[in-house]
Every structure is written in C-alpha cells, then in structure tokens.
Amino acid sequence: MMSLDYLMFAVIVGGVGLCVAYFRDGYVAWRKHRAAVSREEARMRKLHSDRLGREDTQANGTMGSDASR
C-alpha cells in the first residue's frame, strides 16, 4: 500500500514539474517575441525620425535660400 502512495506522489510531482516547464517555455517564448517586436519598433522609429530629419533639413535649406532672395 505504501508503494502506491509513493507512486501517486511521484506522478503528482512529475505533473507539477511538467506544468511549470510548459508555462516557463511559453513565458520565455513570449519574452523573445516581445523583445523582437520592441527591436522592430525601435528600428522603425529611428527610420522615421531619420526621414523626418532629412525632410526638415531639405525644407529648411530651401526656405533659407528663398528668404535670402
């Protein structure tokens, strides 16, 4: 009878261990995905700000030459 108790306890502990491993794997995958999204957003923000800066420089350059005439 005692060996059946130990067996059931081992099955429960093993099940809890598998659940923890499953949720940990999902959490790690979610964090990697969020990191990738964050890197992509940062890249897009930099691209956008570079483009706006270039357009401002061109616009200011033409406005300055128009104002000096």
C-alpha positions in Angstrom: 0.0 0.0 0.0 2.8 2.4 0.8 4.4 1.9 -2.7 1.2 3.0 -4.3 1.2 6.2 -2.2 4.7 6.9 -3.3 3.8 6.3 -6.9 0.9 8.7 -6.8 3.0 11.3 -5.1 5.7 10.9 -7.8 3.0 11.2 -10.6 1.7 14.4 -9.0 5.1 15.9 -8.5 6.0 15.0 -12.1 2.8 16.6 -13.4 3.5 19.8 -11.5 7.1 19.8 -12.9 5.8 19.4 -16.4 3.3 22.2 -15.9 6.0 24.5 -14.7 8.2 23.6 -17.6 5.4 24.2 -20.0 4.5 27.6 -18.6 8.2 28.6 -18.4 8.6 27.7 -22.1 5.6 29.8 -23.0 6.9 32.8 -20.9 10.3 32.6 -22.5 8.8 32.5 -26.0 6.6 35.4 -25.2 9.5 37.5 -23.9 11.6 36.7 -27.0 8.6 37.7 -29.2 8.2 41.0 -27.2 11.9 41.7 -27.5 11.8 41.2 -31.3 8.7 43.5 -31.5 10.5 46.1 -29.4 13.6 46.0 -31.6 11.4 46.3 -34.7 9.5 49.3 -33.3 12.8 51.0 -32.3 14.2 50.4 -35.8 11.0 51.8 -37.4 11.1 54.9 -35.0 14.7 55.6 -36.0 14.0 55.2 -39.7 11.0 57.5 -39.3 13.0 60.1 -37.3 15.9 60.0 -39.8 13.5 60.5 -42.6 11.7 63.4 -40.9 15.1 65.0 -40.0 16.2 64.7 -43.7 12.9 66.3 -44.9 13.3 69.1 -42.3 16.8 69.8 -43.4 15.8 69.9 -47.0 12.8 72.1 -46.2 14.8 74.5 -44.1 17.5 74.6 -46.7 15.1 75.7 -49.4 13.2 78.1 -47.2 16.5 79.7 -46.2 17.5 80.2 -49.8 14.1 81.6 -50.6 14.2 84.0 -47.7 17.6 85.4 -48.7 16.4 86.4 -52.1 
